[in-house]
Amino acid sequence: MASIPRAYPKNMSSLNGLELTCETDEADLAAKLTSLALGNDDGTDVTAASYDEIDGVKVGHLIFEEYTTDVDAGSREAIHKTKGEPLVCKGRAYINSQAKNVIVFREKP
């Protein structure tokens, strides 16, 4: 399976806006989100996302949350695990031109 890179502008208006953009890309690309990181595209700061192609499986909705520390991220992961919502990735993203820690889960079908 091929990995598909995407770059999103650093002025993304909100975490919800990034979530909706990634969900749309998952549907359009027939792929699932695998990572988020701060990146650079031709001298411009971006949120770099990677997707892995999938075979016709509907992946469902994503849940994006901001976290402050690794302990906070671990707590969020434990809460979502009890709900059956698996971890998709943990990384960094630009929201309103500010670098944020982001953790992503997949909503239980």
Secondary structure, 3 states (H helix, E strand, C coil): CCEEEEEEECCCCCHHHHHHHHHHHHHHHCEEEEEEEEEEECCEEEEEEEEEECCCCCCCCEEEEECCCHHHHHHHHHHHHHCCCCEEEEEEEEECCEEEEEEEEECCC
